[in-house]
Amino acid sequence: MRYIKIIFFAGLMFISVSLFAHVGSPGVIYQGKAGPYSIMVNINPPDVIPGTTSISVYINNQQVNHVYLQPVYWYAGDKGSPKSDEALPVNGTPGQYQGIVWLMQSGVASMRITVEGPLGKGSAIIPVMAISTAQRTMPASLDWGLAALGILLVVLMITIIGASVTDGISTPGPQSKPSARKKYIAMGVTALILFGILYGGSAWWNAWSSNYRKFLYKAPLAHTKISVSGGQMVLHLNIDTAWLNKNGQSMNYIIPDHGKLMHLFLIREKTDDVFAHLHPTRKDSINYQVALPDMPAGRYLVFGDIVQWDGFTETISDTLIIPAKPAVQNSPVISNTLYHDPDDTYVISNAINDNKNPFTGKTTLVCGKPGIEMKLADGSSATWQHTANTSFEANKIYPLTFAIKDPSGLPAKLQPYMGMMGHAVILKYDGSVYVHLHPVGTYSMASQEIIQSRINGNGKVPLLPNPKLFIDSIDRLISSIRAMSEDERNAYLNAGMKGMAMPAMDGMVTFPYAFPSPGNYRIWIQMKWDGKILNSAFDAVVQ
């Protein structure tokens, strides 16, 4: 029976794609400039490649004549990519344009958004990671329906061929034995040919399916553990070599994003009451370590964001049990050799659905809600600028705006934190959605810079560098960034981001985001004021 079904679905591909530096949040959101025009873009990658990408472009109170959409592939470069398609205005929604673009290749790609109007012409490049991540199954009703139709077609074909060599060329009347024999021979030969074709199609399909599953993308895994050294807990992250070998991947070509090789997030599982944003030191291509702050014991979700040399972004995941800190340490003191990153931060808040402080002697932040001011530990305050007691709609873009006031009640003069005016992490309560975003959107700035450099290059595909030389050069770059003063580091990072840091206005920072599914979410915001990292947390209900 499965041979019959080959007739109908041998050409169907059931593939989904995602932006891999996130979990469960496949859309790409961009907020920034296209030349003189302020735009916001929402890209929904296809679930079939080749497949269509739905793109919405929002123009901020400016008149434009045309909006064009063009996929630009990292491998093909600018000259090897297809022509652009025009996005059309959405009826009843001024300033919104909608378009459909085909993605024909998997891997690192981007969308070039070009806007033309009275102020001239401008464009923006937005990274899109498009690659196979899942294989869907056909509904059972359709499966059996196609099988029945396939059997019917085979029977009809055999009958038609048999009739064509006898009944179709004979005069009316009883059929002779030689004619009947000829008919059955033709029908038998036809049946053998058809089943041979079906068998060959089945073999081709199985080979293609096996090859597809072999190269199906799966996010990298890690093994994390805790050691204690001279009173200091140290987290060790080892990227799974079995996963690397199976998927033919390498971790030799990691590049910095916001000046860090890895952004590591720890969130206490099920309660979401402890959050840490850390930056491990690389020991070799697959081993990282970082000194842990004084975090409560428990089971934690681990998310590590990295960027490959071609702009491909990934999230490494694991779960980790942090034990209670021992009272007495007998191990040798080696913690002094660890690099303590000044940009590391953590915060303890109330558990979900509970406003009590379960941690004796530790300051607990009570999570805020939309429209209600919340006090922070240093006397400053944070407010989510959204109507109180309202929920959000899934798959709708919202400008998540947060206002920070200093202890005197005035808008805080925010400072850059790792080159941006704010960082945010969003986690769905059940852990199915995780995303690290910035005021410019949900994409990686390092990925955008790599793709832009590829477009501006000479058109030739860059050769894969020598792994040892590449690692050594990146390690020297990281060391030089660490040696900079904070002002020098911010100037260096802002220069690399080409003015996309999106400065805060009057102590406010906006993060554009569309919640991908209904449920309860917690949002952690990190900003910098008066030389200190300010952490705040908020809860959201999405319908």
Secondary structure as GFF3:
##gff-version 3
##sequence-region A 1 543
A	DSSP	alpha_helix	2	9	.	.	.	ID=ss1
A	DSSP	beta_strand	28	34	.	.	.	ID=ss2
A	DSSP	beta_strand	37	44	.	.	.	ID=ss3
A	DSSP	beta_strand	51	59	.	.	.	ID=ss4
A	DSSP	beta_strand	66	73	.	.	.	ID=ss5
A	DSSP	beta_strand	85	89	.	.	.	ID=ss6
A	DSSP	beta_strand	96	103	.	.	.	ID=ss7
A	DSSP	beta_strand	107	117	.	.	.	ID=ss8
A	DSSP	beta_strand	120	130	.	.	.	ID=ss9
A	DSSP	alpha_helix	140	164	.	.	.	ID=ss10
A	DSSP	three_ten_helix	167	169	.	.	.	ID=ss11
A	DSSP	alpha_helix	177	214	.	.	.	ID=ss12
A	DSSP	beta_strand	222	229	.	.	.	ID=ss13
A	DSSP	beta_strand	232	239	.	.	.	ID=ss14
A	DSSP	alpha_helix	241	247	.	.	.	ID=ss15
A	DSSP	beta_strand	254	255	.	.	.	ID=ss16
A	DSSP	beta_strand	263	268	.	.	.	ID=ss17
A	DSSP	beta_strand	274	278	.	.	.	ID=ss18
A	DSSP	beta_strand	281	284	.	.	.	ID=ss19
A	DSSP	beta_strand	287	291	.	.	.	ID=ss20
A	DSSP	beta_strand	298	308	.	.	.	ID=ss21
A	DSSP	beta_strand	313	322	.	.	.	ID=ss22
A	DSSP	three_ten_helix	335	337	.	.	.	ID=ss23
A	DSSP	beta_strand	345	348	.	.	.	ID=ss24
A	DSSP	beta_strand	374	375	.	.	.	ID=ss25
A	DSSP	beta_strand	381	384	.	.	.	ID=ss26
A	DSSP	beta_strand	397	405	.	.	.	ID=ss27
A	DSSP	beta_strand	414	415	.	.	.	ID=ss28
A	DSSP	beta_strand	423	428	.	.	.	ID=ss29
A	DSSP	beta_strand	434	437	.	.	.	ID=ss30
A	DSSP	alpha_helix	445	456	.	.	.	ID=ss31
A	DSSP	alpha_helix	467	483	.	.	.	ID=ss32
A	DSSP	alpha_helix	486	496	.	.	.	ID=ss33
A	DSSP	beta_strand	508	514	.	.	.	ID=ss34
A	DSSP	beta_strand	519	529	.	.	.	ID=ss35
A	DSSP	beta_strand	532	542	.	.	.	ID=ss36
###
